[in-house]
Amino acid sequence: MKVKGFLIDHQTRCKHYHGEKDIVAIKFKCCGDYYPCYKCHDESVNHTKKRWSKEEFSKKAILCGECLTECNIEEYMAHQTCSHCAAHFNPDCRFHYDVYFEV
């Protein structure tokens, strides 16, 4: 799975967010590409972001940087851990949910 943006390691950390638990990439609805964060997306493309609607929360749009498994938005928001390998994601990402998802 290719992750675009300004990556600094193979676990999807980027120049903007590179803490221990910053190991998530999000598929953007507008372009279908994975980016580690909205800043990487905005600095890389020349189009407007689109948010995933609540009706689409069953879509696989979250990539775990630990095991590279895709999970759905609903699982990600409910658990903040990977459903496959149980890696912990940064709980502070919830403060950006409104950028990616209609909440």
C-alpha positions as CSV (number, residue, x, y, z in Angstrom):
1,M,0.0,0.0,0.0
2,K,1.6,3.3,-1.1
3,V,1.3,6.2,1.3
4,K,1.9,9.6,-0.1
5,G,3.1,12.8,1.6
6,F,6.2,13.7,3.6
7,L,7.0,10.4,5.3
8,I,9.9,10.0,7.7
9,D,9.7,6.3,8.3
10,H,8.0,3.1,7.1
11,Q,5.3,3.3,9.8
12,T,3.6,6.3,8.2
13,R,5.0,9.0,10.5
14,C,5.5,12.3,8.7
15,K,7.2,15.6,9.1
16,H,4.1,17.0,10.8
17,Y,3.2,14.2,13.2
18,H,6.0,11.8,14.2
19,G,5.3,10.7,17.7
20,E,5.5,7.1,18.9
21,K,1.7,6.5,18.2
22,D,1.5,8.5,15.0
23,I,1.2,5.3,12.9
24,V,-2.0,5.8,10.9
25,A,-2.5,6.8,7.3
26,I,-5.9,7.9,6.1
27,K,-7.4,7.4,2.7
28,F,-8.8,10.7,1.5
29,K,-12.2,10.4,-0.1
30,C,-11.4,13.1,-2.7
31,C,-8.5,11.3,-4.3
32,G,-8.5,7.8,-2.9
33,D,-4.9,8.1,-1.8
34,Y,-3.5,7.4,1.6
35,Y,-1.7,10.3,3.5
36,P,-0.3,10.3,7.0
37,C,-2.2,13.6,7.8
38,Y,-4.3,16.3,6.3
39,K,-1.2,18.7,6.2
40,C,0.7,16.2,3.9
41,H,-2.4,16.0,1.7
42,D,-2.9,19.7,1.5
43,E,0.8,20.3,0.7
44,S,0.9,17.6,-2.0
45,V,-2.3,18.1,-4.1
46,N,-4.2,20.9,-5.8
47,H,-7.7,20.0,-4.8
48,T,-10.1,20.4,-1.9
49,K,-10.4,17.7,0.7
50,K,-13.7,15.8,0.9
51,R,-14.8,14.2,4.2
52,W,-16.2,10.7,4.6
53,S,-19.9,10.8,5.4
54,K,-21.3,8.8,8.4
55,E,-22.9,6.4,5.9
56,E,-19.4,5.6,4.6
57,F,-17.8,4.8,8.0
58,S,-17.9,1.0,7.1
59,K,-15.4,1.7,4.3
60,K,-11.8,0.7,4.8
61,A,-10.0,4.0,4.8
62,I,-7.5,3.6,7.7
63,L,-4.1,2.0,7.3
64,C,-2.1,0.8,10.3
65,G,1.5,1.7,10.0
66,E,2.6,-1.2,12.2
67,C,1.1,-4.1,10.2
68,L,-0.2,-2.3,7.1
69,T,-3.7,-3.7,7.5
70,E,-6.6,-1.6,6.4
71,C,-9.5,-1.1,8.8
72,N,-12.8,0.8,8.5
73,I,-13.4,4.2,9.8
74,E,-15.9,3.0,12.4
75,E,-13.4,0.6,14.0
76,Y,-10.8,3.3,14.1
77,M,-12.9,5.9,15.7
78,A,-14.3,3.4,18.3
79,H,-11.1,1.8,19.4
80,Q,-8.0,3.9,18.4
81,T,-6.1,0.6,18.0
82,C,-5.5,-1.6,15.1
83,S,-8.1,-4.4,14.8
84,H,-5.5,-6.7,13.4
85,C,-2.3,-6.2,15.5
86,A,-3.6,-4.1,18.4
87,A,-1.1,-1.3,17.8
88,H,-2.1,1.8,19.7
89,F,-2.9,4.9,17.6
90,N,-2.5,8.5,18.9
91,P,-5.6,9.4,20.8
92,D,-5.1,13.1,20.0
93,C,-6.0,12.3,16.4
94,R,-9.6,12.5,17.5
95,F,-9.2,16.3,17.6
96,H,-8.9,16.2,13.8
97,Y,-11.7,13.8,13.0
98,D,-13.8,16.7,11.6
99,V,-11.1,17.2,8.9
100,Y,-11.5,13.7,7.6
101,F,-15.0,12.6,8.7
102,E,-18.5,14.1,9.0
103,V,-18.9,13.9,12.8
